[in-house]
Amino acid sequence: QCHSSLAQPALVPCVAWVEEVALGWLRVFFSTVEVPAVERPVYQQWRTRLEYFVYHTCGQYRLSQFFEIVVDYPETQGAIEDLRTCLTITATHDEFATEARRQLRARLLHPGAKTVDILTVFAHLVRAVQAVFLGNAPEAMCEKVSADLRAYVKQRKDAVHCIVSALVNDQSVGSSDLCEVLHGELKAP
């Protein structure tokens, strides 16, 4: 039920399924003639557990796709919405940062990746993290998630050339997002 494309939210159908099927079954199971299930504490406990389980599972699913979400940003708004909601409800921000860094190290930060591609992913990463953490200190999370990426780019011999080329002529990278992000980085203290 939770599988979908990155462009479409997967959480809404998952929550609807739990409400209709799983909680529907629990309402029947816990209802009596005298007391409906929704008034029983045990039903409310199970409801809370199931809802948390759905948000946690869907959040883990979207987190496992984080690299693809970043690379394909901004076409991944559905997955971004899912992550935002799931992280808000489950409060797994540290887990998010750890897994995002792990994926970036494994899939991007290696000698075979072009510096221009790394910088483009960096721009998408900043935008995606800002979208996930709207109004919830996105700068701090960007710092956590991009720390390894920043350190790796500093080691690349062609990094300065690529950054200057991006700032002077953004067609070399093909993204005005990169220019905007780099400009913001240069203005930061």
Contacts in CASP RR format, 6 or more apart in sequence:
PFRMAT RR
TARGET T0000
AUTHOR 0000-0000-0000
METHOD contacts of the structure
MODEL  1
QCHSSLAQPALVPCVAWVEEVALGWLRVFFSTVEVPAVERPVYQQWRTRL
EYFVYHTCGQYRLSQFFEIVVDYPETQGAIEDLRTCLTITATHDEFATEA
RRQLRARLLHPGAKTVDILTVFAHLVRAVQAVFLGNAPEAMCEKVSADLR
AYVKQRKDAVHCIVSALVNDQSVGSSDLCEVLHGELKAP
1 13 0 8 1.000
1 14 0 8 1.000
1 17 0 8 1.000
2 10 0 8 1.000
2 11 0 8 1.000
2 13 0 8 1.000
2 14 0 8 1.000
2 57 0 8 1.000
2 58 0 8 1.000
2 61 0 8 1.000
3 10 0 8 1.000
3 61 0 8 1.000
4 10 0 8 1.000
4 13 0 8 1.000
6 65 0 8 1.000
6 68 0 8 1.000
6 69 0 8 1.000
6 72 0 8 1.000
6 75 0 8 1.000
6 76 0 8 1.000
6 78 0 8 1.000
6 79 0 8 1.000
7 75 0 8 1.000
7 76 0 8 1.000
7 77 0 8 1.000
7 78 0 8 1.000
7 79 0 8 1.000
8 78 0 8 1.000
9 78 0 8 1.000
9 79 0 8 1.000
9 81 0 8 1.000
9 82 0 8 1.000
10 58 0 8 1.000
10 61 0 8 1.000
10 62 0 8 1.000
10 78 0 8 1.000
10 79 0 8 1.000
10 82 0 8 1.000
11 54 0 8 1.000
11 55 0 8 1.000
11 58 0 8 1.000
11 59 0 8 1.000
11 81 0 8 1.000
11 82 0 8 1.000
11 85 0 8 1.000
11 86 0 8 1.000
14 54 0 8 1.000
14 57 0 8 1.000
14 58 0 8 1.000
15 51 0 8 1.000
15 54 0 8 1.000
18 50 0 8 1.000
18 51 0 8 1.000
18 54 0 8 1.000
22 50 0 8 1.000
23 47 0 8 1.000
23 50 0 8 1.000
26 37 0 8 1.000
26 43 0 8 1.000
26 46 0 8 1.000
26 47 0 8 1.000
26 50 0 8 1.000
27 36 0 8 1.000
27 37 0 8 1.000
27 38 0 8 1.000
27 43 0 8 1.000
28 37 0 8 1.000
29 37 0 8 1.000
30 37 0 8 1.000
30 40 0 8 1.000
30 42 0 8 1.000
30 43 0 8 1.000
30 46 0 8 1.000
31 37 0 8 1.000
37 43 0 8 1.000
38 44 0 8 1.000
52 89 0 8 1.000
52 90 0 8 1.000
55 85 0 8 1.000
55 86 0 8 1.000
55 89 0 8 1.000
55 90 0 8 1.000
56 86 0 8 1.000
56 90 0 8 1.000
56 92 0 8 1.000
58 82 0 8 1.000
58 86 0 8 1.000
59 82 0 8 1.000
59 83 0 8 1.000
59 86 0 8 1.000
59 87 0 8 1.000
59 90 0 8 1.000
59 92 0 8 1.000
62 69 0 8 1.000
62 79 0 8 1.000
62 82 0 8 1.000
62 83 0 8 1.000
62 86 0 8 1.000
63 83 0 8 1.000
63 95 0 8 1.000
63 96 0 8 1.000
63 99 0 8 1.000
63 100 0 8 1.000
64 99 0 8 1.000
65 79 0 8 1.000
66 83 0 8 1.000
66 99 0 8 1.000
66 100 0 8 1.000
66 103 0 8 1.000
67 103 0 8 1.000
67 104 0 8 1.000
67 107 0 8 1.000
67 108 0 8 1.000
68 76 0 8 1.000
69 76 0 8 1.000
69 79 0 8 1.000
69 80 0 8 1.000
69 83 0 8 1.000
69 128 0 8 1.000
70 76 0 8 1.000
70 121 0 8 1.000
70 124 0 8 1.000
70 125 0 8 1.000
70 128 0 8 1.000
71 121 0 8 1.000
71 124 0 8 1.000
73 80 0 8 1.000
73 124 0 8 1.000
73 127 0 8 1.000
73 128 0 8 1.000
73 131 0 8 1.000
74 127 0 8 1.000
74 131 0 8 1.000
76 128 0 8 1.000
77 131 0 8 1.000
80 128 0 8 1.000
80 131 0 8 1.000
80 132 0 8 1.000
83 96 0 8 1.000
83 132 0 8 1.000
84 131 0 8 1.000
84 132 0 8 1.000
84 133 0 8 1.000
84 134 0 8 1.000
86 92 0 8 1.000
87 93 0 8 1.000
87 96 0 8 1.000
87 132 0 8 1.000
87 133 0 8 1.000
88 136 0 8 1.000
93 141 0 8 1.000
96 132 0 8 1.000
96 141 0 8 1.000
97 141 0 8 1.000
97 144 0 8 1.000
97 145 0 8 1.000
100 129 0 8 1.000
100 145 0 8 1.000
101 144 0 8 1.000
101 145 0 8 1.000
101 147 0 8 1.000
101 148 0 8 1.000
104 121 0 8 1.000
104 125 0 8 1.000
104 145 0 8 1.000
104 146 0 8 1.000
104 148 0 8 1.000
104 149 0 8 1.000
105 148 0 8 1.000
108 117 0 8 1.000
108 118 0 8 1.000
108 121 0 8 1.000
108 149 0 8 1.000
109 118 0 8 1.000
109 148 0 8 1.000
109 149 0 8 1.000
109 152 0 8 1.000
115 153 0 8 1.000
115 156 0 8 1.000
115 158 0 8 1.000
115 159 0 8 1.000
115 162 0 8 1.000
116 162 0 8 1.000
116 166 0 8 1.000
116 172 0 8 1.000
116 173 0 8 1.000
118 149 0 8 1.000
118 152 0 8 1.000
118 153 0 8 1.000
118 156 0 8 1.000
119 153 0 8 1.000
119 159 0 8 1.000
119 162 0 8 1.000
119 163 0 8 1.000
119 166 0 8 1.000
119 173 0 8 1.000
119 178 0 8 1.000
119 182 0 8 1.000
120 173 0 8 1.000
120 174 0 8 1.000
120 175 0 8 1.000
120 178 0 8 1.000
121 149 0 8 1.000
122 146 0 8 1.000
122 149 0 8 1.000
122 150 0 8 1.000
122 153 0 8 1.000
122 178 0 8 1.000
122 181 0 8 1.000
123 175 0 8 1.000
123 177 0 8 1.000
123 178 0 8 1.000
123 180 0 8 1.000
123 181 0 8 1.000
123 182 0 8 1.000
124 177 0 8 1.000
125 142 0 8 1.000
125 145 0 8 1.000
125 146 0 8 1.000
125 149 0 8 1.000
126 142 0 8 1.000
126 146 0 8 1.000
126 181 0 8 1.000
127 177 0 8 1.000
127 181 0 8 1.000
129 138 0 8 1.000
129 141 0 8 1.000
129 142 0 8 1.000
129 145 0 8 1.000
129 146 0 8 1.000
130 138 0 8 1.000
130 142 0 8 1.000
132 138 0 8 1.000
132 141 0 8 1.000
133 141 0 8 1.000
153 159 0 8 1.000
156 162 0 8 1.000
162 172 0 8 1.000
162 173 0 8 1.000
163 182 0 8 1.000
165 172 0 8 1.000
165 173 0 8 1.000
166 172 0 8 1.000
166 173 0 8 1.000
166 178 0 8 1.000
166 179 0 8 1.000
166 182 0 8 1.000
167 179 0 8 1.000
167 182 0 8 1.000
167 183 0 8 1.000
170 176 0 8 1.000
170 178 0 8 1.000
170 179 0 8 1.000
173 179 0 8 1.000
END
